[in-house]
Amino acid sequence: MGQVDADKFLFERGTEYLAKKNWLTAREYFRRIVDNYPGSPFRADAKLGVGDSYLGEGQIDALILAVNEFREFLTFFPLSERADYAQYRLTLAQSKQMLRAERDQTATVETLREVQKFVDNYPTSAYRPEVDAIQRTARDRLSESEYRVGRLYFSQRWLVGARMRFEGLLQSDPGFSKKDEVYFYLAETHMRAGNTPLAVQMYERVIAEFPRSKFVEKAQERLKDIKR
């Protein structure tokens, strides 16, 4: 079997096992191409296959290795027609390392950096919707962390701190998925501080912008109380 036939054989087998989610075996086939066939036309795709096999495993150590593989691909093959795929998968692998909102958000911040690289370099890529979804998830994670701090301050009756957190969140992330909750608790904060006109504005925004929110009924009750 010649080199052309050998590398093709290895790539086909790696692709076959990757489809079967046999990550280790797939990676062994792809790695042989990357390490032993520097001139192979399958080498770039095999490098992606190695990254995809790590990403498929999903454990934290494998995800770190996946990020490294995709980053190396972008270094070695920056002009590849699959560079956008590599950046997308790198971003996905990074996003899977994000922790819950109450924990350290370093991985979330790094995910948003990778999102920005994708948007800057591949704005018209077919993978843009997937990356946009990752961005929303990451932004929600950061904003949820900020929101929780605001709620903590509210519960402790540190109204200035709560107001600053809620208002800062609305400014930094207008698309936050829990924006209705932020509106409501900002209104509650204004009420406790005696700023009734500002509270009314926020209650009305809950009702107008989020008619299906679970906070609509509470906002309506608050407005009725204020009118009385």
N, C-alpha and C positions, 0 to 999 in steps of 0.2 A: 504494500500500500504506500503510495507516494505521499509527500508532505501535504499536497493539496487535498488528496483524498482523506488523509489522516486528520487534518484540522477540521475538515468538513464533518467527518464522522464524529469527532469529539463534540463539536458544536451541536450537532443534531441530537446526540445523546444527552448532552447537558440541558438542552431545551426541552427534551422529552421528560426528563426527571424533574425539571423545574415546574412543568405543567402538572405533574403528579404531586407536587409539594414535597418531594424527596430532596430537601434542601442540601444536605451534606453530599449526597452522590452527585447532584447537579453541579455543586460548587467544585468538586474534584475534577469533573470534565472541563469546566470552564477554566479552572486554574491551570490545567495542563496546557491549554492554548496560550494563555497569557504568559506563562513562564517559558514555554518551549518553542513557540512559533511567533517570533517578533515581526515577521513579515506577512503574517496571515491576514487576509481580508476579514476574518472572523474575530480578530483579536479585540477590537473595540467593543463589539457586541458581547464578547465573552467577558470582558471587564464589567460591563453592565450586569451580565448574568451573575457574576460573583456578588455584586452588590445586592441584586434582587434576592439571591439565596439567603444572605444575611438578614435582609429586611423581612423576608418571609418567616424566619425563625421567631422574630419578635421580642426575644429577651433583650434586656438592656445592653449586655455586652455585645450581642450580635448587632444591635441597632447602631452602636458606636462604630463598629467595624463597617457597617453598611455606609454610614456617613463618610468614612475614610475612603472607601472604594469609589463612591460617586465623586468625591472631591478630587481624587487622583485622576479619574476619567476626565474631568473638566480641565485638569492641568495638562494631561498628555494629549487629549483630543479636543482642544477648545473650539475648533472649527467643524467638528462633527455635526452632521445633520440631526444627531440624537442628543446633542448637548442639552436641549431643553428638557428632554426626558430625564437626563442625569440630574439636572438641577431640581426638577420636580420630585424625583425619588429621594434625593438628598434632603429636601425640605420635609417630605413625608416621614423619613426616618428620624429626622430631628424632632418633628412634632410628636412622635410616639414616645419621646422621652420626657414630655411635659408632665409635671406633677400637679396634684390637685391645688385648687385655688388657695388653700390655707397653708401650703408649703412653699418652698423656695421656687422662684419663677425664672431662674437663670435659663433653663432650657426653653422656656416660652419666649423669652427675649431673643434667644439665638434663633428660634424658629422664625420669628418675624424678620430677623435680618436676612435669613435665607429666602423668605418670601419676597423681600424687597429686591434681592439680587435677581430673582426670577422675573419679576415685573419689569425691572430695568432692562434686562438683557433679552427677554423673550415675550414681549407684550402681546404678540398675536399668536402665541403657541396654542395648539389644540389642548394642552394640559392646563391652560389658564383657569378654567372653571374649578378644577380640583385644587389648584393652588389658592384660589380665592376662598374656597371652603376651608382650607387649612388656616388661612389668615383670619377668617371670622372666628374659628374655634380658638385660636391663639389669643386674639384680641379679647374674646369673651373671658378667657382664663385670667388674663391680667386685670380686666375690668371687674370680674367677680371678686378678685382679691382686694381691689380698691373698695368695692361696694361693701364687703364684709367689714372692712375697717370703719367705713362710715356708719354702718349699722351698730358696730360696737360703741363708737363715740355717742351715737344717738341713745343707746340703752344706758350709757353712763351719764347722760344728760350734759355732755360736753357739746353744746349746740353749735358753737363756732366751728369746732373741728369737724363735726358731722356735715354742716353746710358746705364747708370748703371741699370736703371729699366728694360729696354728691355733685356739686357744681363743677368741680374739676373733671369728674368722670363724664358728665354730659358734654363737656367741651372737648375732651380728648378722644372720646369714643361715641359719637352720635348714633352708631349702629348697634350699640350694646343690646343683646337679646333680652335683657331684663330692664330695659329703659323705663317701662311702666312702674316698676318697683322703685326705681330711683326717683321718679317724679313724685310718687306717693310719699316716700319717706322724707324727701326734701320739703314737701308740703307740710308734713307732720312736724318737721324741724322748725319751719317758719311759724307754725301755730304755737308751738311751745315757747318760741322766742317773742311772741306777740306781734308778728308781722302778718296779720290776717290778709291783707290784699295780695301779698305774694303767695300765701298759702292757697288762696282761692284760685289764682292763676294756675298753680301746679295741679290742683285737684281737677280743674277743668281740662287741663291737657291730658291727664290720665283718661278721662271720659271721652274726649274728642279723638285722640290719637290711638287709643287702645280699647275700643268698645267691647272686646271680648276678654279683657283682662280680669283676673280675679279681684283686682283692686277697684274696679269700677263701682261696685256696690258700696264699698267703704267710702270712696270719694264722694259719692252722691249723698251718703248719710252725713258726712262732714259738712257738705255745702248746705244741707237742710238745717243742721245745727247752727251754722253761722248765720243763716237768714233769720232764724228764730231770735 
